[in-house]
Amino acid sequence: MGLLTSVAAQAASAADCPGHPDAIGTSRTIVVDPRAHLIIGTMQYAKTLPLEDHEVVLTFDDGPLPKYSNQILDILAAHCAKATFFLVGSQANGNPEGVRKVRDAGHTVATHTQNHPTGMDRLPLDRSRQEIEQGIASVTAALADGTAPAPFLRIPGLRVNDGIEEFAASKGLQIWSADFPADDWRNVSANRVYDLAIQRLEAKGKGILLLHDIQPRTVAALPRILHELKVRGYRIVHVVPATPDRPATPTEPQQWLLHPPSEMVAVSRWPKVPKFASSGPAVLAVPVLSDLDWHTTDLGVRTSRRGRGVPLPPVAPWPRQTTLPPAGTLAALPVPAASLFEIPESARVTLLALSAHRAASTAQARSTEVSSTKLAGKSRRHGRAAVAQPPASAGQAAQAPQSANGTTPKPAAQAKRNGRSVRVAGLKKR
Ligand SMILES: [Zn+2]
């Protein structure tokens, strides 16, 4: 059914491109609410646009620069392919007509700071804010129709930091990283740009392609890229921001992951080790030594065991008794804080996918529940010495199943949401 729909969409888009039977067209438009997904693009983040397999979003940075941007617009027009342009404020000031051309061609106009500073992650935050706001103001002025650019922002060289991300979020701006570049800002041939675009797309199967509309090699490579995308069955998706009149395209959280969890792929992802903290004055009793029974355990197996055919001594040569501090020397241990057993809401996203996944977690939750009940029983038994705190153990037992439910596989990259930015090695300006 999905295949039929996409084939129909593709046929429709080609038919909608009069005079260009070989055009790839634009298969669909998705409406995105920036505030719902503030950072996207798997070059740096866990999430990306909610694309289906073989869907591509074209993005062009650094324009408008008439000499090349106009050619890029012509090529896209010949393919009826819609893209997102991240325009630089100073370029917009110098060529406001170019900004309007992008808009009038039906592409999404977004921003890329005022002066395209390199190493923006090292600028004082005030400078970064100014760059972002001025960039938006310049493009708004160039549009000259009272409208603002889309609240989509790409940081030059993708050099973001936490402060920039927080500022963008406070302004309702969605930071676009990318899923793959084609290195068209480097001194490489157009053929190389073409090869990289296709190979990197094939490696991920879908995603946001990062290109530059101010580079002659991009102009040279783009027709071949679009042609090859069509030959290989890829489809172009246009992205526009949500507005009060245009609600966001409904999506499920896992659609924002490049590779949503599948029952065909075995995963083993665990939450990060929590920061240990005690809950305060409450304590658990130290187990009494005699409860451990270690010195009376009959290790009968050992007598008959042979190491490489040589009988082992019937009695182990190491001392059977050790000197331990008398029971009661240590009166109590701190009770772990209940928050240790809580898994953040964001970590649950990947579990929403498939029933098999869910069934597995339920089974896991059950088994953990059993073991934690046992544990709780044990600590209650041990609780007869010193400062016994049955309520604390009971509380812990009640917490444990909840944490087991929440033991959601957490993609390593998803740690980003609250963690540090992932730097993209070697990705310089343009
Ligand atoms: Zn740039």
Residues whose N, C-alpha, C, O or C-beta is under 5 A from the ligand:
A	BS01	ZN	D61 D62 P156 G157 R430
